Amino acid sequence: MKVICLILRREKISRHFKIVAKLGVLINFAQKGNKNSRNFMAKKKYKFNPDTLSYERVGISFKEKFGKIFTFLSSSLALALVIVVVFLNYYETPRSKALKRENQQLISQYELLNRDLSRVENVLAELQQRDDNIYRVIFEADPIPSSVRKAGFGGANKYSHLENLSNADLIIETSRKVDVLAKESYIQSKSYDEVLRLALNKEKMLASIPAIMPVANDDLKRTASGWGYRMHPIYKVRKMHYGMDFTAPVGTPVHATGDGKVVEVSGSKNSRVGFGLMVIIDHGFGYETVYAHLNAFNVKVGQEVKRGDVIGYVGNTGGSTAPHLHYEVHHNGSAVNPQFYYFKDLTPQEYERMIAISSNIGQSLD
């Protein structure tokens, strides 16, 4: 019995040893599988199935895939934007450096141009001064008004589209100077064209300007009342005398004092009250002469005359108190003193004597 019991006990123990050995093999296999599963799960997702004692792969849905891709792209784009912003703010590209140098060069050129335009403005101002006070005076032309030279630069701001530019003040000032110089240069060129025309016509102008006395007056004895306030012979009040009177017998020839065209004779609708028979000659260049109180005419309207031609004869017509010639000179529509227009007839001494005679007579003859 003891032997049987020992045998049974030994078989029982050996069975237990076999079970333990199998469990050891399983434990070792599980440890190896766990280690391998970690490597697999690093790349793919697996789930352990206790029924089969194995790992089964878990599938990923389309939504999860799309979410991962979207997250990856969004984060990549955001990172790229951050990199670009930092790069643009703190680093300069070769192109941006080249543009900066070009912009600085343009600013320098604008500054140089602005200084050059200021010098041109000064030169043009001097030319305008000479034109108004020398050239146009020589040729008896009126100066060009400042309102004409500076016209067209007021009102609306024509440079508003430049105000948003960098260095806007410099650009606007330079643009304004260019526009002003262009306008003033154009006006000055037109003025020089007119001065040139006057210079070419100077000989004709000198022949046309009144320059002699209208009646023969070698000894100056025919000089009567001159320009200025005189006692009126009829009304007996002081009245402005806008011409000069020359006493002479009726029928004394009256001469044109410059080349021109006869534009009026007494009896036309424009004849002046009190002047009787008269002739008006247009000499051009703004000059007209009036010959009043004539006895007869020697010309007709539209006739061309030369200086010294006989245009009529002294008379006593109209508001005249004695035979004489009333003579007037008009320039640009206004009466001027005739005594300044006898330079071809009188020496300086004779001129002074004539002025003294005409000034001493206190009463006119018309």
KATAUR-V646745 format. One record per pair of residues at least 12 apart in sequence whose C-alpha atoms are under 8 Angstrom apart, sorted by the first residue. I is the first residue (numbers start at 1). J is the second residue. D is the distance in whole Angstrom. If there is no record, write none. Layout:
{{I J D} {I J D}}
This chain:
{{37 55 8} {44 57 7} {45 57 6} {45 58 5} {45 59 8} {46 58 5} {107 167 8} {110 170 7} {110 171 7} {110 174 7} {111 170 7} {113 174 7} {114 173 8} {114 174 6} {114 177 8} {117 174 8} {117 177 7} {117 178 7} {118 177 8} {121 181 7} {124 185 8} {128 188 7} {131 143 8} {131 191 8} {131 192 8} {132 144 7} {135 195 7} {136 195 7} {139 195 7} {139 198 6} {139 199 7} {139 202 7} {144 191 8} {149 183 8} {149 184 6} {149 187 7} {150 180 8} {150 184 7} {153 180 7} {159 172 6} {205 284 8} {205 285 7} {207 258 6} {207 259 6} {207 307 7} {208 258 5} {208 259 4} {208 260 6} {208 283 5} {208 284 7} {208 307 8} {209 257 8} {209 258 6} {209 259 7} {209 283 7} {209 285 8} {209 287 7} {209 341 8} {210 257 5} {210 258 5} {210 283 8} {210 287 8} {210 289 8} {210 329 8} {210 341 6} {210 342 7} {211 257 6} {211 258 7} {211 341 5} {211 342 5} {211 343 6} {211 344 5} {211 345 7} {212 257 5} {212 258 8} {212 341 7} {212 342 5} {212 343 7} {212 344 6} {212 345 5} {213 255 8} {213 257 6} {213 342 6} {213 345 7} {214 254 6} {214 255 5} {214 256 6} {214 257 6} {214 327 8} {215 246 7} {215 252 8} {215 253 7} {215 254 5} {215 255 6} {220 354 6} {222 246 5} {222 247 5} {222 248 6} {223 245 7} {223 246 5} {223 247 7} {223 354 7} {223 357 7} {223 358 6} {224 244 7} {224 245 5} {224 246 5} {224 247 6} {224 357 7} {224 358 5} {224 361 7} {224 364 8} {225 244 6} {225 245 5} {225 246 8} {225 358 5} {225 359 7} {225 360 8} {225 361 5} {225 362 7} {225 363 7} {225 364 5} {225 365 7} {226 241 7} {226 243 6} {226 244 4} {226 245 6} {226 355 8} {226 358 5} {226 359 6} {226 361 8} {226 364 8} {227 240 8} {227 241 6} {227 242 6} {227 243 5} {227 244 6} {227 337 6} {227 338 8} {227 358 8} {227 359 8} {228 240 6} {228 241 5} {228 242 7} {229 241 6} {230 362 5} {230 363 5} {230 364 6} {231 362 6} {231 363 5} {231 364 6} {232 363 6} {232 364 6} {232 365 8} {232 366 7} {233 321 7} {233 363 7} {233 364 6} {233 365 6} {233 366 6} {234 321 8} {234 366 8} {241 364 7} {242 328 7} {242 335 6} {242 336 7} {242 337 7} {243 326 7} {243 327 5} {243 328 4} {243 329 7} {243 335 8} {243 336 8} {243 337 7} {243 338 6} {244 326 6} {244 327 5} {244 328 7} {244 338 7} {244 339 8} {244 358 8} {245 324 7} {245 325 6} {245 326 5} {245 327 6} {245 364 7} {245 365 7} {246 324 5} {246 325 5} {246 326 7} {246 327 8} {247 322 8} {247 323 6} {247 324 4} {247 325 7} {248 314 7} {248 323 6} {248 324 5} {248 325 8} {249 314 7} {249 315 8} {249 323 6} {249 324 7} {250 295 7} {250 313 7} {250 314 5} {250 315 5} {250 316 7} {250 323 6} {250 324 8} {251 295 7} {251 296 8} {251 313 5} {251 314 5} {251 315 7} {252 313 5} {252 314 5} {253 310 6} {253 311 8} {253 312 6} {253 313 5} {253 314 6} {254 310 6} {254 311 6} {254 312 5} {254 313 5} {254 314 6} {255 307 7} {255 308 5} {255 309 5} {255 310 4} {255 311 6} {255 312 7} {256 281 8} {256 305 7} {256 306 7} {256 307 5} {256 308 5} {256 309 6} {256 310 6} {256 311 6} {257 289 8} {257 307 5} {257 308 6} {258 283 7} {258 306 6} {258 307 4} {258 308 7} {259 283 6} {259 304 8} {259 305 6} {259 306 4} {259 307 5} {260 281 6} {260 282 5} {260 283 4} {260 284 7} {260 304 6} {260 305 6} {260 306 7} {261 281 5} {261 282 5} {261 283 6} {261 301 8} {261 302 6} {261 303 6} {261 304 4} {261 305 6} {262 279 7} {262 280 6} {262 281 4} {262 282 6} {262 299 8} {262 300 7} {262 301 5} {262 302 5} {262 303 5} {262 304 6} {262 305 7} {263 279 8} {263 280 6} {263 281 6} {263 282 6} {263 301 5} {263 302 6} {264 278 8} {264 279 6} {264 280 5} {264 281 7} {264 301 6} {265 277 7} {265 278 6} {265 279 5} {265 280 6} {265 300 7} {265 301 7} {266 278 5} {266 279 6} {273 318 8} {274 318 5} {274 319 5} {274 320 8} {274 366 8} {275 292 5} {275 293 5} {275 317 7} {275 318 5} {275 319 6} {275 320 8} {276 292 6} {276 293 5} {276 294 7} {276 317 5} {276 318 4} {276 319 7} {277 292 6} {277 293 5} {277 294 5} {277 295 7} {277 296 7} {277 317 6} {277 318 7} {278 290 7} {278 291 5} {278 292 4} {278 293 6} {278 294 6} {279 291 5} {279 292 7} {279 297 8} {279 311 8} {286 330 8} {286 331 5} {286 332 5} {286 333 7} {287 329 7} {287 330 6} {287 331 5} {287 332 6} {288 329 6} {288 330 5} {288 331 7} {289 327 7} {289 328 6} {289 329 5} {289 330 6} {290 326 8} {290 327 6} {290 328 5} {290 329 7} {291 325 7} {291 326 6} {291 327 5} {291 328 7} {292 325 6} {292 326 5} {292 327 7} {293 314 7} {293 315 5} {293 316 5} {293 317 5} {293 318 6} {293 319 8} {293 320 7} {293 323 8} {293 324 7} {293 325 6} {293 326 7} {294 312 7} {294 313 6} {294 314 5} {294 315 4} {294 316 7} {294 317 6} {294 325 7} {295 312 7} {295 313 6} {295 314 5} {295 315 4} {295 316 7} {295 317 7} {296 312 6} {296 313 5} {296 314 8} {296 315 7} {297 311 6} {297 312 4} {297 313 7} {298 310 7} {298 311 5} {298 312 5} {298 313 8} {299 311 5} {299 312 7} {319 366 6} {320 365 6} {320 366 5} {321 365 6} {321 366 6} {322 365 7} {324 365 8} {326 366 8} {339 355 7}}
